[in-house]
Amino acid sequence: MYAAWHFSFGAVPAPMWALLLFYALAACMWTVWLWMTGLRAVPAAQAGIFTVLLPVSAAVVGMLVLGEQISSLQLLALGIALLSVVVATWPARRRPEPGPGHNRGMDCSNPLQPVAVATTTVDSAEAAQRLAQAAVQARLAACVQVEAITSHYVWQGQQEAGAEWRLVFKTLPQAVDALAQWLHAAHPYDVPQWLVRTEQAAPAYAEWVAQQVDVKK
């Protein structure tokens, strides 16, 4: 206010006042209106890049209208600013949509289907391999996974700990009884572990299990 009190407004030519009015309207009103309108179609994170055009436009007005001199370093800065706008708004390459059958094994668009998972344990790798191969060959299970474990338990009043091999059978729910009957007859233990649960599987995997298991056995 002190500077304005001592400033000679009459010394400023009319074209300069018109330019000042135009810039004030552009910076304070039109720019805000365009900004808010653009946010309807452009994400805010991307729209924010365009604010760099405000100092760029001010520099251009200074050069073309006010006759100001711009150094090479300033021109480089303006070029980098404009390049940032180009890079930020460059159209991104869209990933192709998966065609029919693409990644069919993990297609979760269809309802999940039940698959029975049964487990037992034996005391040797040889017995585990024998039971796993026989169950698959008999088509009582589509897949049998074998893994080495350490078991802690009480047997005949004594606490025991030892190496065992766990077998995980993947089969159909309607084939569980036949698998259990076969396994109890072939199992080396007097009291074998036999745990059964039903899991929800991807349709393609459940279909594969159904193709491998013979429910008539």
Stockholm file with secondary structure:
# STOCKHOLM 1.0

chainA/1-217         MYAAWHFSFGAVPAPMWALLLFYALAACMWTVWLWMTGLRAVPAAQAGIFTVLLPVSAAVVGMLVLGEQISSLQLLALGIALLSVVVATWPARRRPEPGPGHNRGMDCSNPLQPVAVATTTVDSAEAAQRLAQAAVQARLAACVQVEAITSHYVWQGQQEAGAEWRLVFKTLPQAVDALAQWLHAAHPYDVPQWLVRTEQAAPAYAEWVAQQVDVKK
#=GR chainA/1-217 SS CHHHHTCCGGGSCHHHHHHHHHHHHIIIIIHHHHHHHHTTTSCHHHHGGGGGHHHHHHHHHHHHTSCCCCCHHHHHHHHHHHHHHHHHTSCCCCCCCCCTTTTGGGCCSSCCEEEEEEEEEESCHHHHHHHHHHHHHTTSCSEEEEEEEEEEEEETTEEEEEEEEEEEEEECGGGHHHHHHHHHHHCSSSSCCCEEEEEEECHHHHHHHHHHCCTTC
#=GC SS_cons         CHHHHTCCGGGSCHHHHHHHHHHHHIIIIIHHHHHHHHTTTSCHHHHGGGGGHHHHHHHHHHHHTSCCCCCHHHHHHHHHHHHHHHHHTSCCCCCCCCCTTTTGGGCCSSCCEEEEEEEEEESCHHHHHHHHHHHHHTTSCSEEEEEEEEEEEEETTEEEEEEEEEEEEEECGGGHHHHHHHHHHHCSSSSCCCEEEEEEECHHHHHHHHHHCCTTC
//
